[in-house]
Amino acid sequence: MGAGRPAPSSMRRSLDLLYLSAAMVAAGFISGLCLLIVAQVLLNAGTRLGLPLPPTIPSYADFAGYMLAAGTFLALPWTLRSGGHVRVSLVTSRLPARAQWGVELAILALAAVMICYALWFSGLLLEESHRFGDTSPGIIPIPLWIPQIAMVLGLGLLLVSLVDSFVQTWRTGAPVIGGGEEG
C-alpha cells in the first residue's frame, strides 16, 4: 500500500473480486465465441476443399449471439469500475472539484435508476420466457431463459457497481471512476 492510503476493506476486496470474476466469465464467453466462429470457418473451408465434413455447426449463429450477449453484459460492472466506459468529460473537467463531485453523483444516481428499470424488465422477460417455455427458432431449440440469465445477472452486477461507485464517490468527496478518455 502507498503511504497514507488505508488498506482496502474486506467489502471492497469482495466487490472488486466479484467484478473481476464476472469479467473473467465474460472473457470465457468471448473466447468461446471466437472458437465457435473459427470452427465454423474451418468447416466451411473443409467442405469447399471436398473434405467429408458437416457443412455447419447446428444453431451456431444462435450460440454465437448468446455468447456475445453473455460476454457483453457480464463485462459491464468491471468495465465501469475500471473506467473503460466512454465518458465525456469535456465539460465536467472544466468544473470546480466540488461541482465535478456533484455531477458525478447525479450521473451515477441516474444511471442506477435506468439500470434498475432495465433490470426489472429483463427479469420479467426471463420469468416470462421460463413460464411460457420460449425456445430459440434454430435447429437446436434452446430455452431462452438460459441465455437471458447472463443479461439479468450482468445488469444486476452493473447496478451493484453503480451503487458501489455512488457510495464510494459520496464518501471520498471526489469521483472514483477513472476517465477512459485519451490524454
N, C-alpha and C positions, 0 to 999 in steps of 0.2 A: 504494500500500500504506500501511496505517496505521503509525505509529511503533512500533517494537519487534516488528512482525509480520513473520515471514520470508516471502519471495516463495514462491508455490506452486511445487512441483516440477513437472517435466515429466510425471511419472506422475500427479500429482494433476490437472493440467490435462487430460491424456488421458482419465482416468476420468470427470471431470466432463463433458467433451465427449461421451464415449460415452453417459452417462446422458441428457444433453440431446438428443443425436441420436435416441436411442430414443424419447424423449418427443415429439420433433417428428414422427417417423414415426407414433407413436400418434395425435397430433393430426390427421395426414393421414387416417388410417383413420376417426377420429371425424367429420371433415369430410366424407369420402366417404359415411359412413353417413347423415349429415344430408341430403346432396344426393340420395342414393338414396331416402330417405323422402319428401322434398319432391317428387321426380319422380313417385313412385308416387301421392302425394296429388293432384298436378296431373292425372295420367292419370285417376284416379277422378273428379275434378271434371269433366274434359273429357268423359268418357263419359256422365256424368249430364246434361250440357248438350247431349248429342246430337252432339258432335264426333266425326269419324271417327278415333278414336284406339284403340290397343290397350287392352284393359281392365287389363292388368297388365304389369309387367316380369317376364320369366321368372325364376323362382327368387329373386326379390328378398328374400324372408324369409331364405333361406339366406345370401345375400350380406350382408345386414344383420347376421345373427348372427356371421358370420366377421369382419366389420369391427369389431363391438363387442368380440369376444374379442381380436382383434389389438390394438386400441386399449387395452384394459384391461391385458393382460399386458405390452405394451411400455412402458406408462407406470409400471409398478411401481418400477423402480430409481430413476428421477428423483423420484418421489413420496416414496419412502423417504428419500432423501438431502436432500430439501428440507423434510422434517418434515411432509409432508402426510398421512401415515397417522394414523389415530386412535391417540392414546396416552393411556393412563390414568395420570396422574401424581399422583393424589390421595394415594397412599401414598408413592411414591418422592420426591415433592417435600418431604416431611417428614423424610426420612432425612438423615444427615450426608453430606457430599460424597463421602467415601470409599465409603460404602455405596451411594450412587447409582451410582457408577462400577462397583462390583461387580455390582449388579443389572443395569445396562445391558449389561455384558459377558456375563452369564449369559443375558439375553434375546436378545442378538444371536447368541450361540452356539446357543441352542435354535432360534431362527428359521432359522439357516443349516442346521442338521440337518434341520429339517422341509422346507425348500425343496429341499434336496438329495434327499430322499426323493421329493418331488413331481416334481422334475426327472427323476430316474431313471425313474419310471414313465411320465411324459409322453413321454420319449424312447423307451421301449419301445412305447408306444401309437403313436407316429409311425412307428416302424420296422415295426410290425405292419400298420398301415394301408397303408403303402407296399408291403410284401411281398404282402399279400392283394388289393391293388388296390381297397380300400374306396372307395366314392363316395357322395356325398350322394344322398338319395332324391328331390330336386327335379326340375323339368323339365330343368334343365341339370345333368348329373352332374359334380360337382366331386370330383377325387381328394382324400380327406380329409386326406392327409398335407400338402397345401399349406397349408391354414389352421392345421394343427397346428404348423407351423414357428414361427409367431409365438408360440404358447404356450410351446414349448420354449425359444425364444430369449429371451423375456421372463423366464421362470423362471431361465434361466442368468444373465442380466444381474442379476436380483434377488439371486441367490446371490453374484455378484461384489460387488454393492453392500453386502451384509450382511458379507461377509468384509472388504471395504474399511473399513466402519464399525467393525467389531470391532478391526482393526489400528490404525486412527486413534484410537479410544477408548482402546485399551491404551497407545499412545504418548503421548497427551496427558494421560492420567490423569483425564479428565473426559468425560462424554457429548458426542458431536459432532453428534448429530442433534437439531435444534431441536424443541421441542414444538409440535404443531399445535393445541393447545387454545387457547380464547379466554381472554384475561386480563382 
